[in-house]
Amino acid sequence: METWVPSGEVAEALSALPDVRCSVYDGTGPEPGGIEDVEVWIPPLIPVPDVPGTLARMRSLRLLQTVTAGVEAYRPHLPEGAVLCNARGVHDAGTAEWAVGAMIAVIREFPGFTDAQRRGEWTYHHTGVLADATVLIVGYGSIGAALERRLDGFEVEVVRVARRAREGVHGMAELPALLPAADVVVLLVPATEATAGMVDAAFLARMKDGAVLVNAARGGIVDTDALVAELKDGRLRAALDVTAPEPLPEGHPLWSAPGVLITPHVAGSTPASARRMLRLMRSQMTRHLAGDPLDNVITDAY
């Protein structure tokens, strides 16, 4: 079974499986030969330069298993007869941990104190606090549940929103009414046509003064210009692991906007994610070889 994998580590994890021939392709070097015979493709974290063209030539593809939760780069171009699976659960711990750390850092003003430390200044003053805050999780899936578990003990109220309402979880239609009461709004929604630009000027205007927007989803979910305007006005604060555009170019106004913490899309880039990714890849390949049902099959927009 011809299989393209993103790294030697993945190839090693699959090496004991029968009849699996792995070729490493991370999108930066020469493409391996035999693309027309590839039955399983595990693409790299950063999409290869020409995803549509690559998939169009994979005439034997039966399984595309991503190492990310997001599948927006692949779903529109999936060949007929191929199954698309994501890495739901792999990055839950890292992303949830980043979200907690990021909201605390902004609320307790850690970046400002770090700047003062570099200047050798003792800038004593009161800060905000996470305790007693209302944390609104927009996109309550496995990462949202992991975030809520980590918030347990911080004495916050968690409000959950997902695409469809269910017990204990509000539907997206209720989101506008929930925004004004939230002290922290965490974005964990997938990148789809429905979520593109959903955090626009009207969304941000509904957020309460001094609230913190935490984006651990995708940069395109947020209208960057509208967010910059709110940050410059000092009405809102933000913690962003993703941006639009990404990478954020030198001189972009987000870099210098007040009240924003920016990290370079690293929330899920942890050893825990790497370990869990390897376990999932081996499990999925074992299931595929046996003809058993696969985990994390994408049947809708996400």
N, C-alpha and C positions, 0 to 999 in steps of 0.2 A: 504494500500500500504506500504510494508516493505521498509524502507529507512534508509540507513546508512549515518550518518553525522559526520563531524570531531570535532564538539564542541557543548557544551550546548547552546551557542549563536545561532548557526544555528538551532538547535532543537527548540529553543524558537521562532525564526523567522517563522518557519513552523508550529508552534503548532496550529494555528487557521485554517489551511487548512483541509478540510474534508477527513477522511479516510486515513490520513498520520500517520504512526507509525514510529517514529524516534528512532534509536539506535545509541548512540554515540560511535564512534571508531576512535581514533587518531593514531592508529598504535603502541602505546607504551604499552598498557595494554592488558588484555584478549580480544580475539575476541568475539563479541556478537554471540549468537546462531542464527540459522535460515538463514545461508548464502545462502542456495539454494532458498530461497523465496525473496531475495532482488531484488526489481524492480528498485530502484534508488540508486545510490551510489555517494555521494559527498565526495571524498577522502580528506585527510588532506594536508596541504601545503607541508610537507615533506612526500614523498611516504612511504607507509607501507612496512615492510621488504620484502614481497614476492608478488609483484604485479601480475606476471603471474599466480602464484598458486591461489591467491585470486580470480582473474577474472575467472579462469577455473572452480571454484566451484560456481560461480554466474549464475546458469542455467536459472534464471528468469529475468536477468538484461535487462532493456529496455533503461535506461538513465544513462550515466556516465557523471556527470557535475563536471569539475575540478574547483578549486578555483584559478588556475594559468592560465596564457596565454599559457604556454608550456604544451604540451600533449605527449611528447616523451616517458614518462614512461608507458603510457597506450595504445596508438594507436596500437602498434604491437600485443597486446594481447586482443583486444576488442572482446568479444563473438559475434557470429553471431546473428543478430537481435537487437543489442544494438546500440544506437546513442551516439556519443561522442561530447560533447560541452565544449568549454573552457571559460575562464573568461575574454575574450577580453574587454578592457575598464576599468576593475576594478582597475588595477595597473598603469594606464596611468599617473595620477597626481603624484604619489609618485616616479615612476621611472624617469619621465621627470624632476622632481624637483631635484632628486639626480644627474642626469647627468649634469644639469646646475651647481649645487653646486660643483660637483667633478671637472669639467673642470676648473672652476674659482679657486678652491683651488690649483690645480696643477700649473696652469699658473701664479697665484699670489704668489705661494710658501708658502702657509699657513702652511703646515706641518713643513717646515724648521723654520719658525718664531715661531711656537709653541714649537719646540725643544729648540730654543734659549730662549724663555720665561722661560722654566723650568730651564735652566741654569743661568737665570738672565743676559742674554747678549743682548745688543742693537746692532743688526746686520743690520744697515741701508744699503740698496742697491736698485737699480732699479730692477723691475721684468717685466715679460711679461704682456700682457693685452689682454683681449678677444676682445675688440673693433677692428674692421677692419679685423678680422680673417675670414677664410673660414672654415665652419663647415660642414663636410661631414657625413650625416646620412645614414648608411648602414642598410637597413631593414626598409623602410619608410612605417609603418602602423599606427595604432591608437596611439601608444606610440611616434612614430616619429613625427606625427602631433602635439601631445601635447608638445613635446620638442620644435618644431619650434615656437609654440605660446609663450612659455616661453622665447625663445631667442629674440622675437620681442622687440626691444628697446635696445638691446645690441650692435647694429650697426655691425652685422655680416652678411656675405653672407652664406646662407644655400643651400647646394647642396644635392639633394635627390636621393637615389638609392633603388630600390626594385627588387623583383624577376623578375617581368615583367615591361617593360617600359610603361609609359602612359604619358599623358600631364603633363609636369613639373617635371616628375620623370624619371631618367635614369634607364636602365636595368642593371642587374649584369654584362653583357658582357662588359659594358663601365667602370666598376669599376677600372681596372688597369690604365686606362688613366687618371682617376680623382684623384687618390691617391696623385700624386706628388704635387698637388696644395693645398692640404688640411692642415690647421694648427691643426685641431681637427678632429679625425675620431671616430664617435660614433657607436658602434655595437649594433644593436637591432634586429638582425635576429633570427629566431627560430632555435632550435637544430634539424637538419634533416641530412640525409646522405649527402646532397649536401653542408651543411655548416660545417660539422665536420672538424676541422683543416684548415678551409679556410684562416685564418690569419696565414700563415706560413712565413718562412724566406723570400720568394720572395715577399709576400704581404708587410711585414714590410720594406723590402729594398726599395720599391717604395715610402714609406712615406718620406716626406721632413725632413731634419735635424731639430730637436727641436720640431717636431710635438707631439701631445698628443693622445694616444689611450685610448678611454673610452669604457669599456666593461660592459654593463648593460644587456647582453643577457644570454649566457651560457659559462662556462669556457672552454668547449671542442671545442669551435669555434676557440680558439687561441692555437697555438703551444707554450706551456709555455717555453720550452727550447730556442726557437728562440727569444721570447720576453725578457727573462732574458739576453740573449746575447746582445741585442740591448740596454737594460737598463744599463747594466754594462759598455758598451762602451760609454754611455752618449749621444748617438745620438737621442734617443727617450725618452719620458716620458709616464706615463700611470696612469689611474685611473680605478681600478678594483673592481666591486662589486661581481664578480664571478670569480672563478679560477678552474684550473684543475691541481691537484686534489682539491676536496672540501669536507670537510673543509681542508684548507691549513695546513699541518702538521708543527709542531714545527721544526725549523731548515731548512725549505725549502728556497732555495735561493731567492725566490720572496720576502720574508720578509725583507731581507737586501739589496735588489737591490736599487740602487739610483734612485731617480726621480719617485717613484711609490707610489700611495695612494691606500690602500686596505681597503675595508669595507666588513663585513661578510654576504654578500647576503641580505642586508637590504633595498635595494632601494624601494621595494614595500611594506615593512612592516611598514605600517602607519595606524593611525586611519581612514584616508580617504579611504584607501583600504578596511579596515574592514567594514566600513559602506556600501560601494558600493558593496562589496561581498554579504552582507546579502540581499540587495535589489535585486541583480541579482538572488540569490538562490530562493527567494520567487517568483519572476517573472517567472523563468523557471519552478518551480514546479506548479505554477498556470496554465501555458501554457500546461504543460504535462498532468495535470489532466483534462483539457478541451479538449485535443486533438488538440490544436492549434500548428502552426509551432513554433519551438524553435529558439532562438537566438544562434549565434556563433557555428553553427553546423560545425564540421570538416569533410570535404569531400575529402580532398587531404592530402598531407604531413603535412599541417598546415591549 
